[in-house]
Amino acid sequence: MDSQNMSYNAGQAKGQAQEKASNILDKASNVAQSAQDSMQQGGQQMQQKAQGAVDSVKSATGMNN
């Protein structure tokens, strides 16, 4: 194998490695975004439950009027 072929093969391998790394980073970014979305939904649900509890206490104690 001559040096030109070796250089070409090295370039091919480098390009493939960069592509794989880019794909991995994209997947990691998607996972992170999904986790953030889930956390926001969970926080909103907790906030709604807490507000429901406050409303129930207000109603039970007559503070709602």
All heavy atoms as a GROMACS GRO file, in nm:
protein
  469
    1MET      N    1   0.085  -0.118   0.000
    1MET     CA    2   0.000   0.000   0.000
    1MET      C    3   0.090   0.124   0.000
    1MET      O    4   0.178   0.137   0.082
    1MET     CB    5  -0.090  -0.005   0.124
    1MET     CG    6  -0.193   0.104   0.129
    1MET     SD    7  -0.299   0.092   0.274
    1MET     CE    8  -0.437   0.001   0.208
    2ASP      N    9   0.069   0.214  -0.091
    2ASP     CA   10   0.153   0.333  -0.097
    2ASP      C   11   0.102   0.441  -0.001
    2ASP      O   12  -0.007   0.431   0.056
    2ASP     CB   13   0.166   0.384  -0.240
    2ASP     CG   14   0.034   0.432  -0.299
    2ASP    OD1   15  -0.068   0.430  -0.226
    2ASP    OD2   16   0.033   0.473  -0.416
    3SER      N   17   0.182   0.544   0.016
    3SER     CA   18   0.148   0.648   0.114
    3SER      C   19   0.023   0.726   0.075
    3SER      O   20  -0.052   0.772   0.161
    3SER     CB   21   0.265   0.743   0.133
    3SER     OG   22   0.291   0.814   0.015
    4GLN      N   23  -0.004   0.736  -0.054
    4GLN     CA   24  -0.124   0.807  -0.098
    4GLN      C   25  -0.249   0.729  -0.057
    4GLN      O   26  -0.346   0.787  -0.010
    4GLN     CB   27  -0.121   0.828  -0.250
    4GLN     CG   28  -0.226   0.924  -0.299
    4GLN     CD   29  -0.211   0.957  -0.447
    4GLN    OE1   30  -0.136   0.890  -0.518
    4GLN    NE2   31  -0.279   1.060  -0.492
    5ASN      N   32  -0.246   0.597  -0.074
    5ASN     CA   33  -0.358   0.514  -0.031
    5ASN      C   34  -0.376   0.519   0.120
    5ASN      O   35  -0.488   0.526   0.170
    5ASN     CB   36  -0.335   0.367  -0.072
    5ASN     CG   37  -0.410   0.331  -0.198
    5ASN    OD1   38  -0.491   0.408  -0.246
    5ASN    ND2   39  -0.380   0.213  -0.250
    6MET      N   40  -0.265   0.515   0.192
    6MET     CA   41  -0.273   0.520   0.339
    6MET      C   42  -0.331   0.653   0.384
    6MET      O   43  -0.413   0.658   0.475
    6MET     CB   44  -0.134   0.497   0.399
    6MET     CG   45  -0.086   0.353   0.386
    6MET     SD   46   0.083   0.327   0.443
    6MET     CE   47   0.074   0.378   0.611
    7SER      N   48  -0.291   0.758   0.318
    7SER     CA   49  -0.342   0.891   0.352
    7SER      C   50  -0.492   0.900   0.323
    7SER      O   51  -0.569   0.953   0.403
    7SER     CB   52  -0.267   0.997   0.272
    7SER     OG   53  -0.315   1.125   0.303
    8TYR      N   54  -0.532   0.845   0.210
    8TYR     CA   55  -0.675   0.844   0.174
    8TYR      C   56  -0.755   0.765   0.277
    8TYR      O   57  -0.859   0.812   0.324
    8TYR     CB   58  -0.693   0.782   0.035
    8TYR     CG   59  -0.839   0.762  -0.004
    8TYR    CD1   60  -0.914   0.868  -0.051
    8TYR    CD2   61  -0.899   0.637   0.010
    8TYR    CE1   62  -1.047   0.851  -0.085
    8TYR    CE2   63  -1.033   0.619  -0.024
    8TYR     CZ   64  -1.106   0.726  -0.072
    8TYR     OH   65  -1.238   0.710  -0.106
    9ASN      N   66  -0.707   0.647   0.313
    9ASN     CA   67  -0.777   0.564   0.411
    9ASN      C   68  -0.784   0.631   0.547
    9ASN      O   69  -0.886   0.622   0.617
    9ASN     CB   70  -0.710   0.426   0.422
    9ASN     CG   71  -0.736   0.340   0.300
    9ASN    OD1   72  -0.831   0.364   0.225
    9ASN    ND2   73  -0.650   0.242   0.276
   10ALA      N   74  -0.678   0.700   0.584
   10ALA     CA   75  -0.678   0.773   0.711
   10ALA      C   76  -0.782   0.885   0.707
   10ALA      O   77  -0.854   0.907   0.805
   10ALA     CB   78  -0.539   0.829   0.739
   11GLY      N   79  -0.791   0.951   0.595
   11GLY     CA   80  -0.892   1.057   0.581
   11GLY      C   81  -1.033   1.002   0.587
   11GLY      O   82  -1.122   1.061   0.648
   12GLN      N   83  -1.053   0.888   0.524
   12GLN     CA   84  -1.185   0.822   0.529
   12GLN      C   85  -1.222   0.785   0.673
   12GLN      O   86  -1.333   0.809   0.718
   12GLN     CB   87  -1.185   0.695   0.442
   12GLN     CG   88  -1.184   0.721   0.294
   12GLN     CD   89  -1.320   0.767   0.245
   12GLN    OE1   90  -1.358   0.883   0.261
   12GLN    NE2   91  -1.394   0.676   0.186
   13ALA      N   92  -1.126   0.727   0.743
   13ALA     CA   93  -1.151   0.686   0.882
   13ALA      C   94  -1.181   0.808   0.969
   13ALA      O   95  -1.271   0.804   1.054
   13ALA     CB   96  -1.030   0.610   0.936
   14LYS      N   97  -1.108   0.916   0.946
   14LYS     CA   98  -1.130   1.039   1.023
   14LYS      C   99  -1.270   1.094   0.996
   14LYS      O  100  -1.342   1.132   1.088
   14LYS     CB  101  -1.024   1.143   0.988
   14LYS     CG  102  -1.042   1.273   1.064
   14LYS     CD  103  -0.936   1.376   1.025
   14LYS     CE  104  -0.959   1.506   1.098
   14LYS     NZ  105  -0.865   1.611   1.055
   15GLY      N  106  -1.309   1.094   0.870
   15GLY     CA  107  -1.443   1.144   0.835
   15GLY      C  108  -1.553   1.060   0.897
   15GLY      O  109  -1.652   1.113   0.948
   16GLN      N  110  -1.534   0.928   0.896
   16GLN     CA  111  -1.634   0.840   0.956
   16GLN      C  112  -1.641   0.861   1.107
   16GLN      O  113  -1.750   0.861   1.165
   16GLN     CB  114  -1.602   0.694   0.923
   16GLN     CG  115  -1.627   0.659   0.778
   16GLN     CD  116  -1.580   0.520   0.742
   16GLN    OE1  117  -1.528   0.446   0.826
   16GLN    NE2  118  -1.599   0.481   0.616
   17ALA      N  119  -1.527   0.879   1.171
   17ALA     CA  120  -1.525   0.903   1.315
   17ALA      C  121  -1.594   1.034   1.349
   17ALA      O  122  -1.670   1.042   1.448
   17ALA     CB  123  -1.380   0.904   1.366
   18GLN      N  124  -1.571   1.136   1.269
   18GLN     CA  125  -1.636   1.265   1.292
   18GLN      C  126  -1.787   1.254   1.276
   18GLN      O  127  -1.863   1.312   1.353
   18GLN     CB  128  -1.580   1.372   1.198
   18GLN     CG  129  -1.440   1.417   1.234
   18GLN     CD  130  -1.380   1.511   1.132
   18GLN    OE1  131  -1.415   1.509   1.014
   18GLN    NE2  132  -1.285   1.593   1.176
   19GLU      N  133  -1.830   1.178   1.176
   19GLU     CA  134  -1.974   1.159   1.153
   19GLU      C  135  -2.038   1.087   1.271
   19GLU      O  136  -2.144   1.124   1.318
   19GLU     CB  137  -1.995   1.080   1.025
   19GLU     CG  138  -2.137   1.035   1.003
   19GLU     CD  139  -2.203   1.105   0.886
   19GLU    OE1  140  -2.132   1.167   0.807
   19GLU    OE2  141  -2.325   1.096   0.876
   20LYS      N  142  -1.970   0.982   1.319
   20LYS     CA  143  -2.023   0.907   1.433
   20LYS      C  144  -2.030   0.996   1.557
   20LYS      O  145  -2.128   0.993   1.631
   20LYS     CB  146  -1.937   0.784   1.461
   20LYS     CG  147  -1.958   0.673   1.361
   20LYS     CD  148  -1.871   0.552   1.393
   20LYS     CE  149  -1.888   0.444   1.287
   20LYS     NZ  150  -1.801   0.328   1.313
   21ALA      N  151  -1.926   1.075   1.579
   21ALA     CA  152  -1.924   1.165   1.694
   21ALA      C  153  -2.038   1.267   1.684
   21ALA      O  154  -2.106   1.296   1.783
   21ALA     CB  155  -1.790   1.236   1.703
   22SER      N  156  -2.061   1.317   1.565
   22SER     CA  157  -2.169   1.413   1.545
   22SER      C  158  -2.305   1.349   1.574
   22SER      O  159  -2.391   1.409   1.638
   22SER     CB  160  -2.165   1.465   1.402
   22SER     OG  161  -2.272   1.553   1.377
   23ASN      N  162  -2.323   1.225   1.528
   23ASN     CA  163  -2.448   1.154   1.554
   23ASN      C  164  -2.469   1.130   1.703
   23ASN      O  165  -2.580   1.144   1.754
   23ASN     CB  166  -2.452   1.020   1.478
   23ASN     CG  167  -2.469   1.038   1.329
   23ASN    OD1  168  -2.515   1.143   1.283
   23ASN    ND2  169  -2.432   0.938   1.252
   24ILE      N  170  -2.362   1.094   1.772
   24ILE     CA  171  -2.371   1.071   1.917
   24ILE      C  172  -2.409   1.200   1.988
   24ILE      O  173  -2.493   1.201   2.078
   24ILE     CB  174  -2.239   1.014   1.971
   24ILE    CG1  175  -2.222   0.869   1.922
   24ILE    CG2  176  -2.232   1.021   2.122
   24ILE    CD1  177  -2.085   0.810   1.948
   25LEU      N  178  -2.348   1.311   1.948
   25LEU     CA  179  -2.380   1.440   2.010
   25LEU      C  180  -2.524   1.480   1.983
   25LEU      O  181  -2.592   1.533   2.072
   25LEU     CB  182  -2.285   1.549   1.961
   25LEU     CG  183  -2.142   1.539   2.012
   25LEU    CD1  184  -2.054   1.645   1.947
   25LEU    CD2  185  -2.138   1.553   2.162
   26ASP      N  186  -2.573   1.454   1.863
   26ASP     CA  187  -2.712   1.484   1.830
   26ASP      C  188  -2.807   1.402   1.918
   26ASP      O  189  -2.905   1.454   1.971
   26ASP     CB  190  -2.743   1.455   1.684
   26ASP     CG  191  -2.684   1.558   1.589
   26ASP    OD1  192  -2.643   1.666   1.636
   26ASP    OD2  193  -2.677   1.529   1.468
   27LYS      N  194  -2.776   1.274   1.935
   27LYS     CA  195  -2.860   1.188   2.019
   27LYS      C  196  -2.858   1.234   2.163
   27LYS      O  197  -2.962   1.239   2.230
   27LYS     CB  198  -2.815   1.042   2.008
   27LYS     CG  199  -2.850   0.978   1.876
   27LYS     CD  200  -2.800   0.835   1.867
   27LYS     CE  201  -2.830   0.775   1.730
   27LYS     NZ  202  -2.779   0.639   1.715
   28ALA      N  203  -2.741   1.270   2.213
   28ALA     CA  204  -2.728   1.318   2.350
   28ALA      C  205  -2.808   1.448   2.369
   28ALA      O  206  -2.875   1.467   2.471
   28ALA     CB  207  -2.582   1.341   2.386
   29SER      N  208  -2.804   1.534   2.271
   29SER     CA  209  -2.880   1.659   2.277
   29SER      C  210  -3.030   1.631   2.281
   29SER      O  211  -3.104   1.694   2.357
   29SER     CB  212  -2.846   1.747   2.157
   29SER     OG  213  -2.923   1.863   2.157
   30ASN      N  214  -3.074   1.534   2.200
   30ASN     CA  215  -3.216   1.498   2.199
   30ASN      C  216  -3.259   1.440   2.333
   30ASN      O  217  -3.368   1.471   2.382
   30ASN     CB  218  -3.245   1.398   2.087
   30ASN     CG  219  -3.234   1.460   1.949
   30ASN    OD1  220  -3.239   1.582   1.934
   30ASN    ND2  221  -3.217   1.378   1.848
   31VAL      N  222  -3.175   1.358   2.392
   31VAL     CA  223  -3.206   1.300   2.523
   31VAL      C  224  -3.216   1.410   2.627
   31VAL      O  225  -3.307   1.411   2.710
   31VAL     CB  226  -3.100   1.194   2.562
   31VAL    CG1  227  -3.113   1.155   2.708
   31VAL    CG2  228  -3.112   1.071   2.474
   32ALA      N  229  -3.122   1.503   2.624
   32ALA     CA  230  -3.123   1.613   2.720
   32ALA      C  231  -3.248   1.698   2.704
   32ALA      O  232  -3.311   1.739   2.802
   32ALA     CB  233  -2.998   1.699   2.703
   33GLN      N  234  -3.289   1.725   2.581
   33GLN     CA  235  -3.409   1.804   2.556
   33GLN      C  236  -3.532   1.731   2.606
   33GLN      O  237  -3.621   1.792   2.667
   33GLN     CB  238  -3.424   1.836   2.407
   33GLN     CG  239  -3.540   1.928   2.375
   33GLN     CD  240  -3.526   2.066   2.437
   33GLN    OE1  241  -3.421   2.128   2.428
   33GLN    NE2  242  -3.630   2.115   2.502
   34SER      N  243  -3.539   1.601   2.584
   34SER     CA  244  -3.652   1.521   2.632
   34SER      C  245  -3.659   1.524   2.784
   34SER      O  246  -3.767   1.536   2.842
   34SER     CB  247  -3.641   1.377   2.583
   34SER     OG  248  -3.657   1.369   2.444
   35ALA      N  249  -3.544   1.512   2.848
   35ALA     CA  250  -3.540   1.516   2.994
   35ALA      C  251  -3.587   1.651   3.046
   35ALA      O  252  -3.663   1.659   3.143
   35ALA     CB  253  -3.399   1.487   3.044
   36GLN      N  254  -3.545   1.757   2.980
   36GLN     CA  255  -3.587   1.891   3.021
   36GLN      C  256  -3.738   1.907   3.005
   36GLN      O  257  -3.805   1.961   3.093
   36GLN     CB  258  -3.514   1.997   2.938
   36GLN     CG  259  -3.548   2.139   2.980
   36GLN     CD  260  -3.472   2.243   2.897
   36GLN    OE1  261  -3.405   2.210   2.801
   36GLN    NE2  262  -3.484   2.368   2.936
   37ASP      N  263  -3.791   1.859   2.893
   37ASP     CA  264  -3.936   1.867   2.870
   37ASP      C  265  -4.012   1.789   2.977
   37ASP      O  266  -4.114   1.836   3.029
   37ASP     CB  267  -3.972   1.813   2.732
   37ASP     CG  268  -3.920   1.900   2.618
   37ASP    OD1  269  -3.880   2.016   2.646
   37ASP    OD2  270  -3.918   1.852   2.504
   38SER      N  271  -3.963   1.672   3.011
   38SER     CA  272  -4.028   1.589   3.114
   38SER      C  273  -4.027   1.659   3.249
   38SER      O  274  -4.126   1.656   3.323
   38SER     CB  275  -3.958   1.453   3.126
   38SER     OG  276  -3.975   1.379   3.009
   39MET      N  277  -3.913   1.721   3.280
   39MET     CA  278  -3.902   1.793   3.408
   39MET      C  279  -4.001   1.909   3.413
   39MET      O  280  -4.065   1.933   3.515
   39MET     CB  281  -3.759   1.845   3.428
   39MET     CG  282  -3.656   1.737   3.446
   39MET     SD  283  -3.664   1.659   3.606
   39MET     CE  284  -3.596   1.787   3.707
   40GLN      N  285  -4.014   1.980   3.302
   40GLN     CA  286  -4.107   2.093   3.299
   40GLN      C  287  -4.250   2.045   3.316
   40GLN      O  288  -4.328   2.106   3.390
   40GLN     CB  289  -4.093   2.170   3.168
   40GLN     CG  290  -3.968   2.255   3.163
   40GLN     CD  291  -3.952   2.328   3.030
   40GLN    OE1  292  -4.009   2.289   2.929
   40GLN    NE2  293  -3.872   2.433   3.030
   41GLN      N  294  -4.286   1.936   3.251
   41GLN     CA  295  -4.421   1.881   3.264
   41GLN      C  296  -4.447   1.837   3.407
   41GLN      O  297  -4.554   1.862   3.462
   41GLN     CB  298  -4.442   1.765   3.168
   41GLN     CG  299  -4.451   1.807   3.023
   41GLN     CD  300  -4.458   1.689   2.926
   41GLN    OE1  301  -4.444   1.575   2.966
   41GLN    NE2  302  -4.480   1.719   2.799
   42GLY      N  303  -4.347   1.770   3.466
   42GLY     CA  304  -4.361   1.726   3.605
   42GLY      C  305  -4.378   1.844   3.698
   42GLY      O  306  -4.460   1.840   3.790
   43GLY      N  307  -4.302   1.949   3.676
   43GLY     CA  308  -4.312   2.069   3.760
   43GLY      C  309  -4.448   2.134   3.746
   43GLY      O  310  -4.508   2.179   3.845
   44GLN      N  311  -4.502   2.139   3.624
   44GLN     CA  312  -4.634   2.198   3.603
   44GLN      C  313  -4.741   2.115   3.672
   44GLN      O  314  -4.834   2.170   3.733
   44GLN     CB  315  -4.663   2.208   3.453
   44GLN     CG  316  -4.581   2.315   3.383
   44GLN     CD  317  -4.596   2.312   3.231
   44GLN    OE1  318  -4.656   2.221   3.175
   44GLN    NE2  319  -4.539   2.410   3.164
   45GLN      N  320  -4.730   1.982   3.666
   45GLN     CA  321  -4.828   1.896   3.731
   45GLN      C  322  -4.823   1.916   3.883
   45GLN      O  323  -4.927   1.923   3.948
   45GLN     CB  324  -4.803   1.750   3.696
   45GLN     CG  325  -4.840   1.716   3.553
   45GLN     CD  326  -4.799   1.575   3.514
   45GLN    OE1  327  -4.729   1.505   3.586
   45GLN    NE2  328  -4.844   1.532   3.396
   46MET      N  329  -4.702   1.925   3.938
   46MET     CA  330  -4.690   1.948   4.083
   46MET      C  331  -4.749   2.083   4.122
   46MET      O  332  -4.814   2.095   4.225
   46MET     CB  333  -4.544   1.937   4.126
   46MET     CG  334  -4.491   1.795   4.124
   46MET     SD  335  -4.328   1.780   4.193
   46MET     CE  336  -4.360   1.819   4.364
   47GLN      N  337  -4.725   2.183   4.039
   47GLN     CA  338  -4.778   2.316   4.068
   47GLN      C  339  -4.931   2.313   4.066
   47GLN      O  340  -4.997   2.372   4.152
   47GLN     CB  341  -4.725   2.416   3.966
   47GLN     CG  342  -4.766   2.559   3.993
   47GLN     CD  343  -4.707   2.656   3.891
   47GLN    OE1  344  -4.655   2.615   3.788
   47GLN    NE2  345  -4.716   2.784   3.920
   48GLN      N  346  -4.989   2.242   3.970
   48GLN     CA  347  -5.134   2.231   3.962
   48GLN      C  348  -5.191   2.158   4.083
   48GLN      O  349  -5.294   2.197   4.138
   48GLN     CB  350  -5.176   2.160   3.833
   48GLN     CG  351  -5.151   2.243   3.708
   48GLN     CD  352  -5.166   2.161   3.579
   48GLN    OE1  353  -5.180   2.040   3.583
   48GLN    NE2  354  -5.158   2.230   3.466
   49LYS      N  355  -5.124   2.051   4.125
   49LYS     CA  356  -5.169   1.976   4.244
   49LYS      C  357  -5.161   2.063   4.368
   49LYS      O  358  -5.251   2.061   4.453
   49LYS     CB  359  -5.086   1.849   4.261
   49LYS     CG  360  -5.119   1.743   4.158
   49LYS     CD  361  -5.035   1.617   4.179
   49LYS     CE  362  -5.068   1.514   4.072
   49LYS     NZ  363  -4.991   1.391   4.088
   50ALA      N  364  -5.052   2.138   4.380
   50ALA     CA  365  -5.037   2.226   4.496
   50ALA      C  366  -5.146   2.333   4.496
   50ALA      O  367  -5.204   2.364   4.602
   50ALA     CB  368  -4.898   2.291   4.495
   51GLN      N  369  -5.175   2.388   4.382
   51GLN     CA  370  -5.281   2.490   4.374
   51GLN      C  371  -5.416   2.428   4.410
   51GLN      O  372  -5.496   2.491   4.478
   51GLN     CB  373  -5.286   2.552   4.234
   51GLN     CG  374  -5.385   2.667   4.222
   51GLN     CD  375  -5.351   2.782   4.316
   51GLN    OE1  376  -5.238   2.829   4.319
   51GLN    NE2  377  -5.448   2.827   4.394
   52GLY      N  378  -5.439   2.305   4.365
   52GLY     CA  379  -5.562   2.235   4.400
   52GLY      C  380  -5.572   2.213   4.550
   52GLY      O  381  -5.680   2.229   4.609
   53ALA      N  382  -5.460   2.181   4.613
   53ALA     CA  383  -5.460   2.162   4.759
   53ALA      C  384  -5.489   2.294   4.830
   53ALA      O  385  -5.566   2.298   4.927
   53ALA     CB  386  -5.326   2.105   4.804
   54VAL      N  387  -5.430   2.401   4.782
   54VAL     CA  388  -5.454   2.533   4.842
   54VAL      C  389  -5.601   2.570   4.828
   54VAL      O  390  -5.664   2.618   4.924
   54VAL     CB  391  -5.364   2.640   4.777
   54VAL    CG1  392  -5.408   2.782   4.816
   54VAL    CG2  393  -5.219   2.618   4.814
   55ASP      N  394  -5.656   2.548   4.710
   55ASP     CA  395  -5.798   2.578   4.687
   55ASP      C  396  -5.888   2.495   4.779
   55ASP      O  397  -5.988   2.545   4.832
   55ASP     CB  398  -5.835   2.555   4.541
   55ASP     CG  399  -5.770   2.656   4.447
   55ASP    OD1  400  -5.721   2.762   4.496
   55ASP    OD2  401  -5.766   2.629   4.326
   56SER      N  402  -5.851   2.368   4.800
   56SER     CA  403  -5.930   2.282   4.888
   56SER      C  404  -5.926   2.333   5.032
   56SER      O  405  -6.029   2.335   5.100
   56SER     CB  406  -5.877   2.138   4.884
   56SER     OG  407  -5.897   2.081   4.757
   57VAL      N  408  -5.808   2.373   5.077
   57VAL     CA  409  -5.796   2.425   5.214
   57VAL      C  410  -5.875   2.554   5.227
   57VAL      O  411  -5.947   2.575   5.325
   57VAL     CB  412  -5.647   2.447   5.250
   57VAL    CG1  413  -5.634   2.525   5.380
   57VAL    CG2  414  -5.574   2.314   5.260
   58LYS      N  415  -5.865   2.641   5.129
   58LYS     CA  416  -5.940   2.767   5.133
   58LYS      C  417  -6.090   2.739   5.139
   58LYS      O  418  -6.163   2.802   5.215
   58LYS     CB  419  -5.909   2.853   5.009
   58LYS     CG  420  -5.778   2.925   5.017
   58LYS     CD  421  -5.761   3.013   4.892
   58LYS     CE  422  -5.635   3.093   4.892
   58LYS     NZ  423  -5.622   3.175   4.770
   59SER      N  424  -6.134   2.647   5.059
   59SER     CA  425  -6.276   2.612   5.056
   59SER      C  426  -6.320   2.552   5.189
   59SER      O  427  -6.426   2.586   5.242
   59SER     CB  428  -6.302   2.513   4.942
   59SER     OG  429  -6.438   2.477   4.937
   60ALA      N  430  -6.239   2.462   5.246
   60ALA     CA  431  -6.273   2.396   5.371
   60ALA      C  432  -6.273   2.493   5.487
   60ALA      O  433  -6.352   2.478   5.582
   60ALA     CB  434  -6.175   2.283   5.398
   61THR      N  435  -6.191   2.595   5.484
   61THR     CA  436  -6.183   2.690   5.595
   61THR      C  437  -6.269   2.814   5.572
   61THR      O  438  -6.275   2.902   5.656
   61THR     CB  439  -6.038   2.735   5.616
   61THR    OG1  440  -5.988   2.797   5.497
   61THR    CG2  441  -5.951   2.620   5.656
   62GLY      N  442  -6.333   2.821   5.457
   62GLY     CA  443  -6.419   2.935   5.428
   62GLY      C  444  -6.342   3.058   5.383
   62GLY      O  445  -6.399   3.168   5.379
   63MET      N  446  -6.216   3.044   5.352
   63MET     CA  447  -6.136   3.158   5.308
   63MET      C  448  -6.156   3.188   5.161
   63MET      O  449  -6.102   3.284   5.108
   63MET     CB  450  -5.986   3.131   5.334
   63MET     CG  451  -5.951   3.120   5.481
   63MET     SD  452  -5.778   3.076   5.507
   63MET     CE  453  -5.695   3.218   5.441
   64ASN      N  454  -6.235   3.107   5.095
   64ASN     CA  455  -6.257   3.122   4.952
   64ASN      C  456  -6.354   3.236   4.920
   64ASN      O  457  -6.362   3.281   4.808
   64ASN     CB  458  -6.312   2.988   4.897
   64ASN     CG  459  -6.258   2.957   4.758
   64ASN    OD1  460  -6.167   3.022   4.712
   64ASN    ND2  461  -6.315   2.856   4.697
   65ASN      N  462  -6.424   3.280   5.017
   65ASN     CA  463  -6.527   3.383   4.994
   65ASN      C  464  -6.471   3.521   4.998
   65ASN      O  465  -6.410   3.577   5.062
   65ASN     CB  466  -6.640   3.367   5.096
   65ASN     CG  467  -6.705   3.229   5.082
   65ASN    OD1  468  -6.703   3.171   4.976
   65ASN    ND2  469  -6.760   3.181   5.191
   0.00000   0.00000   0.00000
